[in-house]
Amino acid sequence: NGDLANWMIPGKMVKGMGGAMDLVAGVKKVVVVMEHVAKDGPKFLHACNLPLTGAKVVDLLITDLGVFSIDKHGNGGAKLVELAEGVTVDEIKANTEATFVVAL
């Protein structure tokens, strides 16, 4: 549903989300660029498990495995719209917790 939890301090949690909350509030389009998988598993989840930086703010998610468009205003959900070179849909499915449809 386009939620974003932008927390990045290796090995420890912090008390606030810094300036990222200001960056995603009230803008027309938010594009997130990230690695698809963390050391402990997928980063593209059904629901954020950290405090939200922004609710229903992400429009496009670009990872090292593929590109997803996010329907944050309709029924929610994600569409896989592009694969990285050499990556298969099965590889993305195996490394993604979130539900998505393939729209290649």
Rosetta silent file (secondary structure, phi, psi, omega in degrees, C-alpha in Angstrom):
SEQUENCE: NGDLANWMIPGKMVKGMGGAMDLVAGVKKVVVVMEHVAKDGPKFLHACNLPLTGAKVVDLLITDLGVFSIDKHGNGGAKLVELAEGVTVDEIKANTEATFVVAL
SCORE:     score description
SCORE:     0.000 S_00000001
   1 L     0.000   14.027  172.957    0.000    0.000    0.000 S_00000001
   2 L    84.825   16.034  177.775    2.977    2.313   -0.456 S_00000001
   3 L   -75.026  150.712 -178.636    4.110    2.629    3.162 S_00000001
   4 E  -131.840  128.362  170.684    7.742    3.556    3.824 S_00000001
   5 L  -119.867  105.018 -173.622    9.910    2.849    6.852 S_00000001
   6 L  -104.726   84.752 -178.967   13.253    4.541    6.198 S_00000001
   7 L  -124.011  126.327 -178.838   15.565    3.430    8.985 S_00000001
   8 L  -147.379   87.627  168.125   19.260    2.847    8.407 S_00000001
   9 L  -138.723  104.099 -176.380   21.691    2.444   11.239 S_00000001
  10 L   -55.627  125.573  173.649   23.428   -0.914   11.039 S_00000001
  11 L    86.750   -8.952  178.540   23.108   -2.858   14.263 S_00000001
  12 L  -155.109  155.482  178.508   20.936   -0.467   16.273 S_00000001
  13 L   -90.369  154.830  177.612   17.641    1.373   16.352 S_00000001
  14 L  -119.418  167.937 -174.979   17.394    5.155   16.637 S_00000001
  15 L   -83.501  -15.948 -177.685   14.771    7.381   18.279 S_00000001
  16 L  -145.176  171.146 -177.555   13.621    9.252   15.174 S_00000001
  17 L  -100.528    7.295  175.504   13.422    9.048   11.422 S_00000001
  18 L    67.343 -147.272 -175.251   15.386   12.218   10.710 S_00000001
  19 L   -83.585   -5.297 -176.856   14.589   14.349    7.683 S_00000001
  20 H   -62.299  -34.062 -179.949   13.093   11.575    5.556 S_00000001
  21 H   -61.909  -39.786  178.320    9.613   12.241    6.921 S_00000001
  22 H   -65.950  -34.209 -177.206    9.795   15.810    5.626 S_00000001
  23 H   -70.535  -29.895 -176.931   10.933   14.609    2.198 S_00000001
  24 H   -97.530   -6.675 -178.262    7.939   12.306    1.631 S_00000001
  25 L   -83.836  119.145  171.653    5.228   14.568    3.053 S_00000001
  26 L    78.160   11.131  176.897    3.166   16.385    0.453 S_00000001
  27 L   -91.283  161.879 -176.407    5.222   15.598   -2.649 S_00000001
  28 L   -78.559  -32.406 -176.620    3.669   14.394   -5.892 S_00000001
  29 L  -146.879  133.057  176.939    5.829   11.319   -6.454 S_00000001
  30 L  -119.131  124.362  177.201    8.091    9.202   -4.235 S_00000001
  31 E  -113.796  123.965  178.742   10.588    6.797   -5.785 S_00000001
  32 E  -104.794  130.148  176.287   12.367    4.386   -3.437 S_00000001
  33 E  -118.236  123.210 -175.872   15.672    2.847   -4.500 S_00000001
  34 E  -156.505  168.008  170.203   16.953   -0.003   -2.334 S_00000001
  35 L   -74.316  146.032 -175.478   18.474   -3.448   -2.225 S_00000001
  36 L   -75.504  -32.250 -174.676   15.786   -6.097   -2.569 S_00000001
  37 E  -127.709  136.944  173.333   17.070   -8.393    0.183 S_00000001
  38 E   -95.409  176.413  178.864   18.647   -7.686    3.587 S_00000001
  39 L   -57.589  -34.611 -175.812   20.916  -10.069    5.486 S_00000001
  40 L   -99.705    8.382  176.453   17.918  -11.499    7.318 S_00000001
  41 E   136.403 -167.148 -176.983   15.504  -11.745    4.393 S_00000001
  42 E   -59.885  148.008  175.086   13.261   -9.727    2.054 S_00000001
  43 L  -104.692  -16.337  178.214   12.939   -5.963    2.470 S_00000001
  44 L   -94.410  100.835 -167.368    9.789   -5.632    0.316 S_00000001
  45 L  -110.255  166.780  172.170    7.190   -6.742    2.872 S_00000001
  46 L   -62.626  -41.144  179.953    3.407   -7.130    3.288 S_00000001
  47 L  -149.033  145.526  178.599    3.574   -4.448    5.998 S_00000001
  48 L   -63.410  139.408  177.945    6.352   -2.353    7.502 S_00000001
  49 L  -108.393   11.789  173.187    7.699   -3.733   10.764 S_00000001
  50 L  -122.212  163.078  177.102    9.364   -0.471   11.831 S_00000001
  51 L   -57.015  140.770 -174.713    7.710    2.873   12.621 S_00000001
  52 L   -74.515  137.441  168.993    6.516    4.525    9.418 S_00000001
  53 L   -82.871  -36.666  177.662    8.345    7.403    7.825 S_00000001
  54 E  -157.864  136.465  178.375    5.348    7.874    5.543 S_00000001
  55 L   -95.943  130.980  178.344    2.039    6.068    5.031 S_00000001
  56 L    51.292   51.677 -178.460    0.907    5.430    1.431 S_00000001
  57 L  -113.806  -20.549 -173.029    3.655    7.600   -0.059 S_00000001
  58 L   -83.494  129.117  177.265    5.625    5.286   -2.385 S_00000001
  59 L  -102.249  -36.472 -175.275    4.778    5.376   -6.095 S_00000001
  60 E  -140.608  133.203  178.249    7.695    3.453   -7.568 S_00000001
  61 E  -118.397  120.704  178.994   10.095    0.927   -6.015 S_00000001
  62 E  -114.587  121.740  177.957   13.386    0.236   -7.776 S_00000001
  63 E  -122.310  177.347  177.614   15.554   -2.586   -6.443 S_00000001
  64 L   -71.027   -9.544  178.716   18.578   -4.455   -7.685 S_00000001
  65 L  -104.092  -29.267 -177.274   16.188   -7.190   -8.895 S_00000001
  66 E  -176.451 -176.927 -179.315   13.374   -5.231  -10.530 S_00000001
  67 E  -123.009  133.315 -179.488   11.018   -2.273  -10.704 S_00000001
  68 E  -124.196  134.371  168.910    7.547   -2.171   -9.117 S_00000001
  69 E   -93.658  142.409 -175.910    4.783    0.393   -9.537 S_00000001
  70 E  -113.891  126.858  176.380    2.722    0.846   -6.373 S_00000001
  71 L   -92.982   90.072 -176.285   -1.033    1.508   -6.399 S_00000001
  72 L   -89.611  -11.646 -177.636   -1.322    3.523   -3.191 S_00000001
  73 L  -105.468  -25.869 -178.153   -4.666    5.162   -3.994 S_00000001
  74 L   -89.855 -125.397 -179.079   -6.712    2.285   -5.413 S_00000001
  75 L   -81.769    3.013 -175.383   -6.892   -1.233   -4.076 S_00000001
  76 L    77.222  178.647  177.968   -3.257   -1.142   -3.084 S_00000001
  77 L   106.949  168.709 -176.916   -0.775   -3.635   -4.347 S_00000001
  78 E  -128.651  150.311  175.558    2.283   -3.697   -6.490 S_00000001
  79 E  -122.143  126.992  172.880    2.992   -4.502  -10.120 S_00000001
  80 E   -76.957  114.753 -174.837    6.323   -5.863  -11.278 S_00000001
  81 E  -110.609  -12.532  179.726    6.958   -3.765  -14.387 S_00000001
  82 E  -157.846  141.475  175.640   10.626   -4.478  -15.129 S_00000001
  83 E  -104.079  144.084  171.218   13.244   -7.126  -14.366 S_00000001
  84 L   -69.004  155.570 -179.324   16.925   -6.434  -13.842 S_00000001
  85 L   -58.204  129.128  177.511   19.178   -8.057  -16.416 S_00000001
  86 L    83.212    0.631 -179.128   19.599  -11.764  -15.720 S_00000001
  87 L  -100.516  141.710  178.518   16.853  -11.888  -13.055 S_00000001
  88 L  -105.686  161.603  176.152   13.795  -14.122  -13.377 S_00000001
  89 H   -61.677  -39.152  178.855   10.271  -13.643  -12.045 S_00000001
  90 H   -61.451  -37.785  177.637   10.758  -16.773   -9.925 S_00000001
  91 H   -64.550  -40.712  178.382   13.849  -15.223   -8.317 S_00000001
  92 H   -67.012  -42.668  177.995   11.869  -12.102   -7.432 S_00000001
  93 H   -59.616  -40.329 -178.945    9.002  -14.189   -6.025 S_00000001
  94 H   -68.944  -20.782 -176.269   11.448  -16.151   -3.863 S_00000001
  95 L  -114.158   18.626 -177.259   12.919  -12.930   -2.446 S_00000001
  96 L  -131.969  126.125  175.570    9.732  -10.902   -1.912 S_00000001
  97 L   -83.201  -37.147 -176.982    7.273  -11.152    0.971 S_00000001
  98 L   -64.166  151.542  175.624    4.832   -8.602   -0.471 S_00000001
  99 L   -82.085  137.733  177.084    2.132   -9.658   -2.891 S_00000001
 100 E  -149.919  159.235  174.319    2.551   -8.385   -6.438 S_00000001
 101 E  -108.656  151.666  179.614    1.273   -9.030   -9.939 S_00000001
 102 E   -92.523  121.652 -178.935    3.524   -9.444  -12.940 S_00000001
 103 L  -130.656   56.478 -177.727    2.898   -6.768  -15.578 S_00000001
 104 L   -87.750    0.000    0.000    5.878   -7.137  -17.899 S_00000001
